[in-house]
Structure formats: structure tokens, C-alpha cells
Amino acid sequence: AFARTASYDAVIKRYPCPAILTWSTTPRELWWSPQYGKASTCRMLWPRGGRPYGVRCCYTSQNFYIPTWPSRLIVGDSASAAWNRIEEDEMERLACATSADDASCVLYQRERPAVPSTNNPFGGEHWWNPPRRWGGGWGDPHCSTYDGYKYECNFWGEALWTSCGNWTVHVIAEPVGTGSATAITKFAVVHASDTIVGRLRQNNDSDSNYELFLNDAEAEDGDAGDYLSVRIDVNDTVTITDSDGNMIVAKFETSQVSLSLSPSDACFNRTSGLCGNNNEDANDDLRMVNGTLLSTNSSSDEIYRDFI
């Protein structure tokens, strides 16, 4: 079952890895992946549905593609369960745990070679789709709109992070440390009748530093309601998607939550909140509730007073 069963030529043709990893070159199908070997970051396309293969693209700290392991072809047969994700991961761990230069890892790379790279991932016969538009918040906190405008959004209390139709995200920021800085500690995602709440644990006596609830019940990896679903990855990272294609990635850290949000294509020019209106124009992202447009050259104090 370990032998390469997928057509490697098809993978090369359809899913080459971006040669340089930037916001504009990262296909929307490439999900965040744990780090492997000496890679600084990795992105992954897992086998799914009728596609029994995937790829992992790994990069240096300068975001250049690594054309050997840990970049690799991924094989899985979800339809027959002949070769599943656990077996795929375990075989890699046994072969390459010590070094990529070990004889076992060299042999492993013959069956799971790195796919070629390309400077044009969205051209030719490639099957990648252009990247999603992302906004979010991190730190104390800093905000970034879907249109790329970045600003300080230090606040204490609850704020509307984004909203589009039935999809709404609220966050709560609280003081951290001894200064005036605050950080996101809780968030809530609502889609129609479904609600997901994530928050840092106040008294962390468990293996996880966060709590996650779906419709008031503790959520686990793979749980889903009528509209919202949950995927839990390593390093305390949670991905929440809904039936319309909206996506949230929450990274729970020691004293803060970093959020990345991506609205569906249907939400173009329809969002509101601290992530802006998603219309490809960063100059009109600071629109107040009364409709007045605040200049993007405004000071942090003005943004806090009039927009947040």
C-alpha cells in the first residue's frame, strides 16, 4: 500500500508548488501545515474525494521553495481506505525522523518525491485557484482588512470583527500584562442557527490552552452543525468553515488569540466591521456606522475614537 499509486505526472501538471511563497502566490487550496525537517513553513493539499493524491510545499525562511523533502507528494485512497492519513504520516515519521540524508529517507523520497515548482501557479494547465482575501488581527491587537489596510486597533471589550449576510464574527479583547495593551482572548462565530465560541483557558490545567464550543457543547476535530464545521490541527490551530465558504483560522497562543478571516466570493463588497468592506480598495475601509468615511491617514487615536 505504501507504493506510489497516484499518477505523478498528473500531480506535476496540475499542482506544482509556487516557487516563492507570498500572499499573491499561495493557492486557496494550500492549507497551513505543521513544519517538517528544516523547513520554515509548509503548506499542504490533502487527498480528498476523487483525487487520491496531494502535495506538500515547504519553504525556507526567505519563502523559497525547498525542492526535496520535506516537500513531497502525498498519497491517500479515502474511497477504499486502503491507505489513510495516519499510515501516510507514520511511514514518513519512521523514514525521515532522524535526517533527510538517512538511507531510509532517501528511499522514502523515491516514492514521495517533491513536486516541481512554478513561478506562475495560476497559469497554463495548473488547477490551482488564486488566493482568498484575508483579514484579521494579532498582537495587542493589530488589524488588517481584507483589502490590505493595516492599523492599530487596541481596544478593551467586544467588537464586530466582520459580518456578511448570515456570517458574523465578534471578538473580545482584554488587557494583557501590566501596561495599556490588550489582546484578543475570545471570539464567537455565528452563521444562522450555529454558534462557535473559542476562548483561552483562564486556569490551564489541561493539555490545551483553549476551549472551543459548538452550540454550547465542547467541540472536537471534525464536529459540524447545520452550517459551521470545525477542524483542529496541531499547535493549537483551529479552522472554522461554513456552508457559504467563509473561513476563519484561529491560533491560540499563551495570552492571545490570532485570527485570520477569509470571506467567500459572494461577500465581495458586502462585509462590514473592523476587517473592512472587501472591495479591493483599502482607502474606504474605515467607514463608520453612520456612513462617514474616515481617512486611512488618521491617527491611531482618531481610528479608535471614531471607527472602533
Backbone hydrogen bonds in HBPLUS format (Angstrom, degrees):
<---DONOR---> <-ACCEPTOR-->    atom                        ^
c    i                          cat <-CA-CA->   ^        H-A-AA   ^      H-
h    n   atom  resd res      DA  || num        DHA   H-A  angle D-A-AA Bond
n    s   type  num  typ     dist DA aas  dist angle  dist       angle   num
A0010-ALA N   A0007-SER O   3.09 MM   3  5.34 126.0  2.39 100.7 113.8     1
A0011-VAL N   A0007-SER O   3.28 MM   4  6.71 152.3  2.36 147.4 154.6     2
A0012-ILE N   A0008-TYR O   3.00 MM   4  6.30 165.8  2.02 155.8 158.7     3
A0013-LYS N   A0009-ASP O   3.03 MM   4  6.16 155.7  2.09 143.4 150.0     4
A0014-ARG N   A0010-ALA O   2.94 MM   4  5.99 155.1  2.00 147.6 153.8     5
A0015-TYR N   A0011-VAL O   2.76 MM   4  5.30 160.4  1.79 146.6 153.4     6
A0127-TRP N   A0014-ARG O   2.84 MM 113  4.98 171.5  1.85 133.9 135.6     7
A0017-CYS N   A0116-PRO O   3.00 MM  99  6.36 147.7  2.10 158.0 153.6     8
A0118-THR N   A0017-CYS O   2.85 MM 101  6.16 136.9  2.03 154.8 161.3     9
A0019-ALA N   A0118-THR O   2.81 MM  99  5.13 153.0  1.88 143.3 139.2    10
A0065-TYR N   A0019-ALA O   3.02 MM  46  5.20 153.8  2.09 156.5 151.1    11
A0021-LEU N   A0063-ASN O   2.94 MM  42  5.18 161.6  1.98 147.3 152.9    12
A0025-THR N   A0022-THR O   3.22 MM   3  5.23 145.6  2.34  98.7 108.4    13
A0030-LEU N   A0027-PRO O   3.16 MM   3  5.58 156.6  2.22 111.0 117.5    14
A0028-ARG N   A0129-ASN O   3.21 MM 101  5.96 153.2  2.28 140.1 148.0    15
A0031-TRP N   A0044-MET O   2.83 MM  13  5.11 157.9  1.88 148.5 141.3    16
A0044-MET N   A0031-TRP O   2.70 MM  13  5.11 157.1  1.75 143.6 151.6    17
A0033-SER N   A0042-CYS O   3.20 MM   9  5.29 137.1  2.39 145.1 133.9    18
A0039-ALA N   A0036-TYR O   3.03 MM   3  5.82 156.7  2.09 148.3 151.0    19
A0040-SER N   A0059-TYR O   2.79 MM  19  5.87 153.5  1.86 157.9 167.1    20
A0041-THR N   A0059-TYR O   3.38 MM  18  5.43 155.1  2.45 136.9 139.2    21
A0059-TYR N   A0041-THR O   2.81 MM  18  5.43 157.2  1.86 167.9 171.6    22
A0043-ARG N   A0057-CYS O   2.80 MM  14  5.25 154.0  1.87 146.7 155.5    23
A0057-CYS N   A0043-ARG O   2.79 MM  14  5.25 161.1  1.82 160.3 165.4    24
A0045-LEU N   A0055-VAL O   2.80 MM  10  5.18 167.8  1.81 163.5 165.6    25
A0055-VAL N   A0045-LEU O   2.97 MM  10  5.18 131.4  2.21 128.3 142.8    26
A0048-ARG N   A0051-ARG O   3.02 MM   3  5.41 138.3  2.20 148.0 155.5    27
A0051-ARG N   A0048-ARG O   2.94 MM   3  5.41 162.3  1.97 136.6 139.1    28
A0076-GLY N   A0052-PRO O   2.98 MM  24  5.16 171.3  1.99 142.3 140.8    29
A0054-GLY N   A0074-ILE O   2.74 MM  20  4.71 144.4  1.87 138.8 140.4    30
A0074-ILE N   A0054-GLY O   2.86 MM  20  4.71 162.7  1.89 129.2 124.8    31
A0056-ARG N   A0072-ARG O   2.81 MM  16  5.25 147.7  1.91 158.2 163.8    32
A0072-ARG N   A0056-ARG O   2.99 MM  16  5.25 149.2  2.09 132.8 141.8    33
A0066-ILE N   A0058-CYS O   2.89 MM   8  5.71 156.2  1.94 156.4 151.5    34
A0060-THR N   A0064-PHE O   2.90 MM   4  5.33 153.6  1.97 143.8 150.5    35
A0063-ASN N   A0060-THR O   2.90 MM   3  5.02 157.0  1.95 111.7 114.6    36
A0071-SER N   A0068-THR O   2.96 MM   3  5.60 141.1  2.12 140.1 131.6    37
A0073-LEU N   A0113-PRO O   2.79 MM  40  5.66 117.0  2.19 131.7 144.3    38
A0077-ASP N   A0083-TRP O   3.06 MM   6  5.41 162.3  2.09 146.0 151.5    39
A0081-ALA N   A0077-ASP O   2.83 MM   4  5.54 129.8  2.08 145.4 160.8    40
A0088-GLU N   A0084-ASN O   3.01 MM   4  6.27 158.2  2.06 151.9 158.9    41
A0089-ASP N   A0085-ARG O   2.93 MM   4  6.12 162.1  1.96 152.5 156.4    42
A0090-GLU N   A0086-ILE O   2.90 MM   4  6.05 159.4  1.94 149.1 155.4    43
A0091-MET N   A0087-GLU O   2.99 MM   4  6.07 163.0  2.02 150.2 153.9    44
A0092-GLU N   A0088-GLU O   3.31 MM   4  6.49 156.9  2.37 140.9 146.8    45
A0093-ARG N   A0089-ASP O   2.98 MM   4  6.22 158.3  2.02 148.3 154.6    46
A0094-LEU N   A0090-GLU O   2.98 MM   4  6.21 162.0  2.02 153.0 156.8    47
A0095-ALA N   A0091-MET O   3.04 MM   4  6.17 152.7  2.11 143.5 151.0    48
A0096-CYS N   A0092-GLU O   2.90 MM   4  5.85 166.4  1.92 158.3 160.8    49
A0097-ALA N   A0093-ARG O   3.10 MM   4  5.06 122.8  2.44 138.7 139.3    50
A0102-ASP N   A0099-SER O   3.26 MM   3  5.45 163.6  2.29 104.8 109.8    51
A0105-CYS N   A0102-ASP O   3.03 MM   3  5.27 121.3  2.38 101.8 116.2    52
A0106-VAL N   A0102-ASP O   2.93 MM   4  6.23 154.9  1.99 156.5 164.6    53
A0107-LEU N   A0103-ALA O   3.00 MM   4  6.19 158.8  2.05 146.7 151.9    54
A0108-TYR N   A0104-SER O   2.94 MM   4  6.09 149.4  2.03 135.1 144.5    55
A0109-GLN N   A0105-CYS O   2.94 MM   4  6.13 149.3  2.03 143.9 150.6    56
A0110-ARG N   A0107-LEU O   3.09 MM   3  5.36 147.6  2.19 103.9 113.6    57
A0111-GLU N   A0108-TYR O   3.04 MM   3  5.54 134.9  2.25 108.9 119.7    58
A0112-ARG N   A0108-TYR O   2.91 MM   4  6.13 141.2  2.07 144.8 157.0    59
A0123-GLY N   A0120-ASN O   3.25 MM   3  5.57 168.3  2.26 119.5 119.3    60
A0126-HIS N   A0123-GLY O   3.27 MM   3  6.02 162.4  2.31 139.4 142.3    61
A0135-GLY N   A0261-LEU O   2.83 MM 126  5.23 153.1  1.90 148.4 157.4    62
A0261-LEU N   A0135-GLY O   2.71 MM 126  5.23 169.2  1.72 150.5 153.4    63
A0136-GLY N   A0144-SER O   2.88 MM   8  5.32 156.1  1.94 145.8 148.4    64
A0144-SER N   A0136-GLY O   2.92 MM   8  5.32 150.7  2.01 152.5 152.1    65
A0137-GLY N   A0259-LEU O   2.94 MM 122  5.32 149.5  2.04 139.0 147.4    66
A0259-LEU N   A0137-GLY O   2.92 MM 122  5.32 156.1  1.97 156.7 163.5    67
A0138-TRP N   A0142-HIS O   3.06 MM   4  5.38 147.2  2.17 142.3 152.5    68
A0142-HIS N   A0138-TRP O   2.54 MM   4  5.38 158.7  1.58 165.2 171.2    69
A0153-CYS N   A0141-PRO O   3.13 MM  12  5.76 161.5  2.16 148.4 152.5    70
A0143-CYS N   A0151-TYR O   2.79 MM   8  5.38 175.2  1.79 176.2 175.0    71
A0151-TYR N   A0143-CYS O   2.94 MM   8  5.38 156.9  1.99 145.1 151.6    72
A0145-THR N   A0149-TYR O   2.89 MM   4  5.29 160.2  1.93 144.9 150.5    73
A0148-GLY N   A0145-THR O   3.05 MM   3  5.25 165.1  2.07 110.2 113.3    74
A0146-TYR N   A0275-CYS O   3.00 MM 129  5.90 156.2  2.05 156.3 149.3    75
A0157-GLY N   A0173-ALA O   2.96 MM  16  5.36 158.2  2.01 140.6 147.4    76
A0173-ALA N   A0157-GLY O   2.87 MM  16  5.36 158.4  1.92 153.0 155.8    77
A0159-ALA N   A0171-VAL O   2.93 MM  12  5.54 152.2  2.01 154.1 161.1    78
A0171-VAL N   A0159-ALA O   3.01 MM  12  5.54 162.1  2.05 157.0 162.8    79
A0274-LEU N   A0160-LEU O   3.16 MM 114  6.55 159.6  2.21 145.4 149.9    80
A0161-TRP N   A0169-VAL O   2.82 MM   8  5.43 143.7  1.95 146.4 157.0    81
A0275-CYS N   A0161-TRP O   3.07 MM 114  6.08 140.7  2.23 167.2 167.5    82
A0162-THR N   A0169-VAL O   3.32 MM   7  5.34 158.0  2.37 137.8 140.7    83
A0169-VAL N   A0162-THR O   2.88 MM   7  5.34 162.2  1.91 162.8 159.5    84
A0163-SER N   A0272-SER O   2.97 MM 109  5.35 119.8  2.35 145.3 151.5    85
A0272-SER N   A0163-SER O   3.10 MM 109  5.35 136.0  2.30 136.6 148.5    86
A0164-CYS N   A0167-TRP O   2.80 MM   3  5.25 158.3  1.85 156.2 161.4    87
A0167-TRP N   A0164-CYS O   2.98 MM   3  5.25 160.5  2.02 135.2 133.1    88
A0168-THR N   A0190-VAL O   2.91 MM  22  5.18 153.5  1.98 150.8 156.7    89
A0190-VAL N   A0168-THR O   2.84 MM  22  5.18 164.8  1.86 157.9 161.6    90
A0170-HIS N   A0188-ALA O   2.97 MM  18  5.28 158.9  2.02 151.8 157.9    91
A0188-ALA N   A0170-HIS O   2.87 MM  18  5.28 155.4  1.93 151.6 154.5    92
A0172-ILE N   A0186-LYS O   2.96 MM  14  5.15 159.6  2.01 141.1 138.2    93
A0185-THR N   A0172-ILE O   2.98 MM  13  6.11 164.5  2.01 161.9 164.4    94
A0174-GLU N   A0183-ALA O   2.95 MM   9  5.65 152.9  2.02 154.7 151.3    95
A0183-ALA N   A0174-GLU O   2.94 MM   9  5.65 149.9  2.04 145.3 150.4    96
A0176-VAL N   A0181-ALA O   3.10 MM   5  6.11 161.1  2.14 145.4 144.6    97
A0257-VAL N   A0184-ILE O   2.73 MM  73  5.29 135.1  1.92 143.3 152.7    98
A0200-LEU N   A0185-THR O   3.09 MM  15  5.76 153.5  2.16 162.3 168.3    99
A0187-PHE N   A0198-GLY O   2.92 MM  11  5.46 148.5  2.02 158.7 162.3   100
A0198-GLY N   A0187-PHE O   3.01 MM  11  5.46 161.5  2.05 148.8 154.6   101
A0189-VAL N   A0196-ILE O   2.77 MM   7  5.11 162.3  1.80 153.4 159.7   102
A0196-ILE N   A0189-VAL O   2.85 MM   7  5.11 159.0  1.89 148.4 155.5   103
A0191-HIS N   A0194-ASP O   3.01 MM   3  5.30 162.2  2.04 144.7 149.8   104
A0194-ASP N   A0191-HIS O   2.93 MM   3  5.30 162.0  1.96 141.2 137.5   105
A0215-ASN N   A0195-THR O   2.79 MM  20  5.22 170.7  1.79 166.1 167.5   106
A0197-VAL N   A0213-PHE O   2.91 MM  16  5.18 152.5  1.99 142.9 152.0   107
A0213-PHE N   A0197-VAL O   2.86 MM  16  5.18 156.9  1.91 150.5 158.0   108
A0199-ARG N   A0211-GLU O   3.01 MM  12  5.44 155.3  2.07 153.0 157.6   109
A0211-GLU N   A0199-ARG O   2.80 MM  12  5.44 157.4  1.85 162.3 170.0   110
A0201-ARG N   A0209-ASN O   2.97 MM   8  5.45 168.6  1.98 124.8 126.1   111
A0205-ASP N   A0203-ASN O   3.04 MM   2  6.05 113.5  2.50 115.4  99.1   112
A0219-ALA N   A0212-LEU O   2.80 MM   7  5.48 171.2  1.81 134.4 137.2   113
A0214-LEU N   A0217-ALA O   2.75 MM   3  5.30 157.2  1.80 165.3 161.2   114
A0217-ALA N   A0214-LEU O   3.09 MM   3  5.30 165.0  2.11 113.6 117.0   115
A0223-ASP N   A0220-GLU O   3.06 MM   3  5.67 163.8  2.09 141.5 141.5   116
A0222-GLY N   A0230-VAL O   2.93 MM   8  5.45 147.0  2.04 135.1 143.9   117
A0230-VAL N   A0223-ASP O   2.89 MM   7  5.48 153.3  1.96 170.4 170.9   118
A0225-GLY N   A0228-LEU O   2.74 MM   3  5.33 165.3  1.76 165.2 170.5   119
A0243-SER N   A0227-TYR O   2.95 MM  16  5.17 123.0  2.28 135.6 150.9   120
A0229-SER N   A0241-THR O   2.91 MM  12  5.50 153.2  1.98 160.2 163.9   121
A0241-THR N   A0229-SER O   3.19 MM  12  5.50 152.5  2.27 139.7 147.8   122
A0231-ARG N   A0239-THR O   2.90 MM   8  5.11 145.4  2.02 151.7 159.4   123
A0239-THR N   A0231-ARG O   2.83 MM   8  5.11 170.1  1.84 158.4 161.9   124
A0233-ASP N   A0237-THR O   2.83 MM   4  5.28 171.9  1.83 171.0 171.6   125
A0252-PHE N   A0236-ASP O   2.97 MM  16  5.48 167.3  1.98 168.9 165.1   126
A0238-VAL N   A0250-ALA O   2.84 MM  12  5.14 164.4  1.86 152.0 157.0   127
A0250-ALA N   A0238-VAL O   2.76 MM  12  5.14 166.3  1.77 159.1 162.0   128
A0240-ILE N   A0248-ILE O   2.77 MM   8  5.09 163.6  1.79 153.6 159.4   129
A0248-ILE N   A0240-ILE O   2.83 MM   8  5.09 144.6  1.96 146.0 156.4   130
A0242-ASP N   A0246-ASN O   3.15 MM   4  5.59 141.4  2.31 149.2 152.5   131
A0245-GLY N   A0242-ASP O   3.10 MM   3  5.55 162.5  2.13 114.7 120.3   132
A0247-MET N   A0262-SER O   2.89 MM  15  5.15 156.4  1.95 149.0 155.9   133
A0262-SER N   A0247-MET O   2.83 MM  15  5.15 161.0  1.87 155.7 154.9   134
A0249-VAL N   A0260-SER O   2.78 MM  11  5.10 162.7  1.81 154.5 160.0   135
A0260-SER N   A0249-VAL O   2.91 MM  11  5.10 149.2  2.00 145.2 154.4   136
A0251-LYS N   A0258-SER O   2.87 MM   7  5.11 167.3  1.89 153.6 158.0   137
A0258-SER N   A0251-LYS O   2.98 MM   7  5.11 167.3  1.99 146.4 147.3   138
A0253-GLU N   A0256-GLN O   2.87 MM   3  5.32 160.3  1.91 169.3 175.8   139
A0267-CYS N   A0264-SER O   2.97 MM   3  5.50 160.0  2.02 114.6 121.2   140
A0268-PHE N   A0265-ASP O   3.27 MM   3  5.74 157.5  2.32 118.7 118.4   141
A0270-ARG N   A0267-CYS O   3.01 MM   3  4.99 149.7  2.10 134.5 126.1   142
A0269-ASN N   A0278-ASN O   2.65 MM   9  4.92 155.5  1.71 128.2 131.4   143
A0276-GLY N   A0273-GLY O   3.09 MM   3  5.71 161.6  2.13 121.4 123.2   144
A0285-ASP N   A0282-ALA O   3.43 MM   3  5.44 161.3  2.47 113.4 110.6   145
A0294-LEU N   A0286-LEU O   2.83 MM   8  5.22 167.3  1.84 150.6 153.5   146
A0288-MET N   A0292-THR O   2.79 MM   4  5.33 164.2  1.81 168.9 163.6   147
A0291-GLY N   A0288-MET O   2.93 MM   3  5.30 160.3  1.96 116.3 120.5   148
A0298-SER N   A0295-SER O   3.08 MM   3  5.43 157.9  2.13 114.0 116.0   149
A0303-ILE N   A0299-SER O   2.95 MM   4  6.27 160.1  1.99 154.8 160.4   150
A0304-TYR N   A0300-SER O   2.93 MM   4  6.08 160.2  1.97 146.4 151.9   151
A0305-ARG N   A0301-ASP O   2.95 MM   4  6.09 162.1  1.99 147.1 152.3   152
A0306-ASP N   A0302-GLU O   2.87 MM   4  5.84 168.0  1.89 151.9 155.5   153
A0307-PHE N   A0303-ILE O   2.88 MM   4  5.10 149.5  1.97 132.2 140.3   154
A0308-ILE N   A0303-ILE O   3.01 MM   5  6.38 159.3  2.06 155.5 160.9   155
